[in-house]
Amino acid sequence: MPKKKNKYLSTAAKLFLATTLLITAVGFNLPPSQPEEVFAQAVSTCLNRSNISPEDLHWVYVPESADELYTEEPYYYLAGQLITEGIVDASFCPSGGLMLNGYANACGMAAAFDEVVAVQNLVNEPILQAFKDIGTPPVLLKQLIRQESQFWPSNPDEIHYGYGHMTNIGIRNAIQWNYDLDQKVCPAGATCDTDYLIANDILESLVATCPDCPHGVDVEAASRSVDILAESLLGYCYQTALLVFNATGWHSSLVVDYATIWKLTLMNYNSGSPCTYNTLVNTFEFTQGPIRWSDITANVTGTTCRRGLEYANQITAKAFNFPPPE
């Protein structure tokens, strides 16, 4: 019991420090109409699925089994990587099955299609398990991986790593906001949220490609990579919840619902916290109360913030037949 208590004390201390730093960094706005019991909420907005609009069920729905996440999409980047790495033989195709940008051409896709289908479904079970263990919405997670890496967990440019194309500053930010992630990836006694070199080592562990493995992917390493990505996204969601509070003075659960906090998390993940905070400030000045995603859309400004908005919309667009027909 004492050890468990110390863990919670450490978590509280980290969150208090992070809260102080974020309030200092982006400012603090407390409207005169702030509800009295702002801090009485027991469950994080990021994990509270009690308030879900039917129009969002297609991407916040939780499948009963991983089989419901099965897809057969022709991912041309993925096909190109499978050909380049020798997992697929497309030597009979024009230009060896590849276009100049490294994507597969039509012949290359035809040659690689079976492997493309296999690879995009390798981590369906880890994605669903990540929801059970961590709480990150599984359809959102699969769609983010599609958007970022097309299910090829590599390091394409020495900057982006793994399924979610995490960066050094990105993983350090996630570690700062998620104690459980810190405990999973950070060596004892290290401060991974500020150590660039340790963060790089963590990122390297997210690369799960393996030329000698079936389908070119180490399934065990891939499962861990999905788990770390899910924890990282939850860390971004915790940060986003505080951004909502900083921008409005209200507890995030009083301002946004479950779907909106996760869409804002995607904006934060893509465009950064200053952009997300400024968008929230602009929107709250308009609503002076609860904020819907349509309100965010109407009040977002600037190229970077609009990119984050589009990123969130692309990932949460309907791609599965959820909820199932009754």
C-alpha positions as CSV (number, residue, x, y, z in Angstrom):
1,M,0.0,0.0,0.0
2,P,2.7,2.6,0.8
3,K,4.2,2.1,-2.7
4,K,0.9,2.7,-4.3
5,K,0.3,5.9,-2.3
6,N,3.7,7.2,-3.3
7,K,2.8,6.7,-6.9
8,Y,-0.3,8.8,-6.6
9,L,1.5,11.5,-4.7
10,S,4.1,11.6,-7.5
11,T,1.4,11.8,-10.1
12,A,-0.3,14.6,-8.3
13,A,3.0,16.5,-8.0
14,K,3.7,16.1,-11.7
15,L,0.2,17.2,-12.7
16,F,0.4,20.2,-10.4
17,L,3.8,21.2,-11.9
18,A,2.5,20.7,-15.5
19,T,-0.6,22.7,-14.7
20,T,1.4,25.5,-13.4
21,L,3.8,25.5,-16.4
22,L,0.9,25.4,-18.9
23,I,-1.0,28.2,-17.2
24,T,2.2,30.3,-17.2
25,A,2.9,29.5,-20.8
26,V,-0.5,30.2,-22.4
27,G,-2.1,32.5,-19.9
28,F,-5.2,32.2,-17.7
29,N,-8.7,33.4,-18.4
30,L,-11.4,33.1,-15.8
31,P,-14.8,34.3,-17.0
32,P,-17.2,35.9,-14.4
33,S,-19.7,33.1,-14.9
34,Q,-17.5,30.2,-13.8
35,P,-19.4,27.4,-12.3
36,E,-18.7,26.9,-8.5
37,E,-17.7,23.3,-8.5
38,V,-15.2,23.3,-11.2
39,F,-12.9,20.7,-9.7
40,A,-15.5,18.3,-8.5
41,Q,-15.2,16.0,-11.5
42,A,-13.8,12.6,-10.7
43,V,-13.3,11.2,-14.2
44,S,-11.2,12.8,-16.9
45,T,-13.2,14.2,-19.8
46,C,-10.9,12.1,-22.0
47,L,-12.2,8.9,-20.5
48,N,-15.9,9.8,-19.7
49,R,-17.9,8.2,-22.4
50,S,-21.3,9.1,-20.9
51,N,-22.0,12.0,-23.2
52,I,-21.7,10.8,-26.9
53,S,-23.7,12.3,-29.7
54,P,-25.2,9.7,-32.2
55,E,-23.5,11.7,-35.0
56,D,-20.1,10.8,-33.6
57,L,-20.7,7.1,-33.0
58,H,-19.1,6.1,-36.2
59,W,-15.7,6.9,-34.8
60,V,-16.1,6.6,-31.0
61,Y,-17.9,3.3,-31.2
62,V,-16.0,0.4,-29.5
63,P,-16.1,-2.8,-31.5
64,E,-16.9,-6.0,-29.8
65,S,-14.0,-7.8,-31.5
66,A,-10.9,-6.7,-33.4
67,D,-12.4,-8.3,-36.5
68,E,-14.7,-5.3,-36.8
69,L,-11.6,-3.2,-37.5
70,Y,-10.7,-5.2,-40.6
71,T,-10.0,-3.2,-43.8
72,E,-8.9,-3.8,-47.3
73,E,-7.7,-0.4,-48.5
74,P,-5.2,0.0,-51.3
75,Y,-2.5,2.0,-49.5
76,Y,0.0,3.0,-52.2
77,Y,2.7,4.2,-49.8
78,L,2.5,1.0,-47.8
79,A,2.7,-1.0,-51.1
80,G,5.7,1.0,-52.1
81,Q,7.5,0.2,-48.9
82,L,6.8,-3.5,-49.1
83,I,8.2,-3.5,-52.6
84,T,11.3,-1.4,-51.7
85,E,12.1,-3.7,-48.7
86,G,11.8,-6.8,-50.8
87,I,8.7,-8.1,-49.0
88,V,6.9,-8.1,-52.4
89,D,8.4,-8.9,-55.8
90,A,7.2,-6.4,-58.4
91,S,10.2,-6.8,-60.7
92,F,7.9,-7.7,-63.6
93,C,6.1,-4.3,-63.3
94,P,7.1,-1.1,-65.1
95,S,9.8,0.7,-63.1
96,G,9.8,-2.2,-60.7
97,G,6.3,-1.3,-59.5
98,L,7.3,2.0,-58.1
99,M,6.7,5.7,-58.9
100,L,9.4,8.3,-58.4
101,N,8.1,9.3,-55.0
102,G,8.4,5.7,-53.7
103,Y,4.7,4.9,-53.8
104,A,3.6,1.9,-55.8
105,N,2.3,2.3,-59.3
106,A,-0.9,0.5,-60.4
107,C,1.0,-2.7,-61.3
108,G,3.0,-2.6,-58.0
109,M,-0.3,-2.2,-56.0
110,A,-1.7,-5.2,-57.8
111,A,1.4,-7.2,-56.9
112,A,1.4,-6.1,-53.3
113,F,-2.3,-6.0,-52.5
114,D,-2.5,-9.2,-50.5
115,E,0.4,-8.0,-48.3
116,V,-1.0,-4.5,-48.0
117,V,-4.3,-6.0,-46.6
118,A,-2.4,-8.3,-44.2
119,V,-0.2,-5.5,-42.9
120,Q,-3.0,-3.0,-42.3
121,N,-4.8,-5.5,-40.1
122,L,-1.8,-6.8,-38.2
123,V,-2.5,-4.5,-35.2
124,N,-6.3,-4.6,-35.0
125,E,-6.1,-6.6,-31.8
126,P,-3.5,-4.3,-30.1
127,I,-5.6,-1.3,-31.1
128,L,-8.7,-2.7,-29.4
129,Q,-6.6,-3.9,-26.4
130,A,-5.2,-0.3,-26.1
131,F,-8.7,0.9,-25.5
132,K,-9.3,-1.7,-22.8
133,D,-6.0,-0.9,-21.1
134,I,-5.6,2.8,-21.7
135,G,-8.9,4.3,-23.0
136,T,-7.9,5.7,-26.4
137,P,-10.8,5.3,-28.9
138,P,-9.9,2.4,-31.1
139,V,-11.4,3.6,-34.4
140,L,-9.7,7.0,-33.9
141,L,-6.4,5.2,-33.3
142,K,-6.7,3.0,-36.4
143,Q,-7.6,6.0,-38.5
144,L,-4.7,8.1,-37.1
145,I,-2.3,5.3,-38.0
146,R,-3.7,5.2,-41.5
147,Q,-3.3,8.9,-41.9
148,E,0.2,9.1,-40.5
149,S,2.0,6.0,-41.7
150,Q,-0.4,3.7,-43.7
151,F,0.5,1.0,-41.1
152,W,4.2,0.9,-41.9
153,P,5.9,1.5,-38.5
154,S,9.3,2.8,-39.7
155,N,11.4,5.9,-39.5
156,P,11.1,7.5,-43.0
157,D,13.0,10.7,-42.4
158,E,15.0,10.5,-39.1
159,I,12.3,12.7,-37.6
160,H,9.1,10.8,-37.5
161,Y,8.9,7.3,-35.9
162,G,6.5,4.4,-35.7
163,Y,2.8,4.1,-36.5
164,G,1.9,7.6,-35.4
165,H,5.0,9.3,-36.9
166,M,5.9,10.7,-33.4
167,T,8.6,13.3,-33.1
168,N,11.1,13.9,-30.3
169,I,9.3,16.9,-29.0
170,G,6.0,15.1,-29.4
171,I,7.0,12.1,-27.3
172,R,8.5,14.3,-24.6
173,N,5.3,16.4,-24.5
174,A,3.2,13.2,-24.1
175,I,5.5,11.9,-21.4
176,Q,5.1,15.1,-19.4
177,W,1.3,14.8,-19.4
178,N,0.8,11.0,-18.9
179,Y,2.4,9.5,-15.8
180,D,1.6,5.9,-17.0
181,L,3.5,6.6,-20.3
182,D,6.4,7.9,-18.3
183,Q,6.5,4.7,-16.2
184,K,6.4,2.5,-19.3
185,V,9.1,4.1,-21.3
186,C,11.4,6.1,-19.0
187,P,14.4,4.6,-17.4
188,A,14.5,4.8,-13.6
189,G,15.8,8.1,-12.4
190,A,15.7,9.8,-15.8
191,T,13.6,12.9,-16.8
192,C,12.5,11.8,-20.2
193,D,10.3,14.8,-20.8
194,T,13.4,17.0,-21.0
195,D,16.1,14.5,-22.2
196,Y,16.4,14.7,-26.0
197,L,18.7,11.6,-26.3
198,I,16.5,9.4,-24.1
199,A,13.5,10.5,-26.1
200,N,15.3,9.4,-29.3
201,D,15.9,6.0,-27.8
202,I,12.2,5.7,-27.0
203,L,11.3,6.7,-30.5
204,E,13.7,4.1,-32.0
205,S,11.8,1.4,-30.0
206,L,8.6,2.4,-31.9
207,V,10.1,1.3,-35.2
208,A,8.7,-2.2,-35.8
209,T,9.7,-3.0,-39.4
210,C,11.7,-6.2,-39.8
211,P,12.9,-7.4,-43.2
212,D,13.2,-11.0,-42.0
213,C,9.7,-11.1,-40.3
214,P,6.5,-12.2,-42.0
215,H,5.0,-9.2,-43.8
216,G,8.1,-7.2,-42.9
217,V,6.8,-6.3,-39.4
218,D,7.8,-7.6,-36.0
219,V,4.4,-8.2,-34.5
220,E,5.5,-8.0,-30.8
221,A,7.3,-4.7,-31.4
222,A,4.3,-3.5,-33.4
223,S,2.0,-4.2,-30.5
224,R,4.2,-2.3,-28.1
225,S,4.4,0.6,-30.6
226,V,0.6,0.8,-30.7
227,D,0.4,0.8,-26.9
228,I,2.9,3.6,-26.6
229,L,1.1,5.6,-29.3
230,A,-2.2,5.1,-27.5
231,E,-0.7,6.3,-24.2
232,S,0.8,9.3,-26.0
233,L,-2.5,10.3,-27.4
234,L,-4.1,10.1,-24.0
235,G,-1.3,12.3,-22.7
236,Y,-2.2,14.9,-25.4
237,C,-5.8,14.6,-24.4
238,Y,-4.9,15.3,-20.7
239,Q,-3.0,18.4,-21.9
240,T,-6.0,19.4,-24.1
241,A,-8.4,19.2,-21.2
242,L,-6.2,21.7,-19.3
243,L,-6.0,23.9,-22.4
244,V,-9.8,24.0,-22.3
245,F,-9.7,25.1,-18.6
246,N,-7.1,27.7,-19.3
247,A,-9.0,29.2,-22.2
248,T,-12.4,29.2,-20.4
249,G,-11.9,28.9,-16.7
250,W,-14.3,26.0,-16.6
251,H,-13.6,22.3,-16.1
252,S,-13.3,20.8,-19.5
253,S,-16.3,18.5,-18.9
254,L,-18.5,21.5,-18.6
255,V,-17.3,23.0,-21.9
256,V,-16.9,20.0,-24.3
257,D,-18.2,16.5,-24.7
258,Y,-16.2,13.3,-25.2
259,A,-16.1,13.6,-29.0
260,T,-15.0,17.2,-29.0
261,I,-12.2,16.7,-26.5
262,W,-10.8,14.0,-28.7
263,K,-11.1,16.1,-31.9
264,L,-9.3,18.9,-30.1
265,T,-6.7,16.4,-29.0
266,L,-6.1,15.6,-32.7
267,M,-5.7,19.3,-33.4
268,N,-3.2,19.6,-30.6
269,Y,-1.3,16.5,-31.8
270,N,-1.0,17.9,-35.3
271,S,-0.8,21.7,-34.8
272,G,0.4,22.2,-31.2
273,S,-1.0,23.6,-28.0
274,P,-0.7,27.4,-28.8
275,C,-2.9,26.9,-31.8
276,T,-5.4,24.8,-29.9
277,Y,-5.5,27.2,-27.0
278,N,-6.0,30.3,-29.2
279,T,-8.8,28.5,-31.1
280,L,-10.5,27.7,-27.8
281,V,-10.2,31.3,-26.6
282,N,-11.7,32.6,-29.9
283,T,-14.5,30.1,-29.7
284,F,-15.3,30.7,-26.0
285,E,-15.5,34.5,-26.7
286,F,-18.3,33.6,-29.1
287,T,-20.2,30.9,-27.2
288,Q,-19.6,32.1,-23.6
289,G,-20.5,28.5,-22.6
290,P,-20.3,24.9,-23.9
291,I,-18.4,24.5,-27.1
292,R,-19.4,22.2,-30.0
293,W,-17.1,21.1,-32.8
294,S,-19.1,23.2,-35.2
295,D,-18.2,26.2,-33.0
296,I,-14.5,25.3,-33.2
297,T,-14.9,25.1,-37.0
298,A,-16.5,28.5,-37.3
299,N,-13.8,30.2,-35.1
300,V,-10.5,28.6,-36.2
301,T,-8.0,31.0,-37.8
302,G,-4.6,30.7,-39.4
303,T,-3.1,28.2,-41.8
304,T,-1.6,26.0,-39.0
305,C,-4.8,25.8,-37.0
306,R,-6.9,25.1,-40.1
307,R,-4.5,22.3,-40.9
308,G,-5.1,20.8,-37.4
309,L,-8.9,21.2,-37.9
310,E,-8.7,19.3,-41.2
311,Y,-6.5,16.6,-39.7
312,A,-9.1,16.0,-37.0
313,N,-11.9,15.9,-39.5
314,Q,-10.0,13.4,-41.8
315,I,-9.3,11.0,-38.9
316,T,-12.9,11.1,-37.5
317,A,-14.6,10.8,-40.9
318,K,-16.8,7.8,-41.4
319,A,-14.7,4.8,-42.5
320,F,-16.5,1.8,-40.8
321,N,-20.1,0.7,-40.7
322,F,-20.5,1.9,-37.1
323,P,-22.7,1.6,-35.2
324,P,-23.8,-1.8,-36.7
325,P,-27.3,-1.9,-38.2
326,E,-29.9,-3.0,-35.7
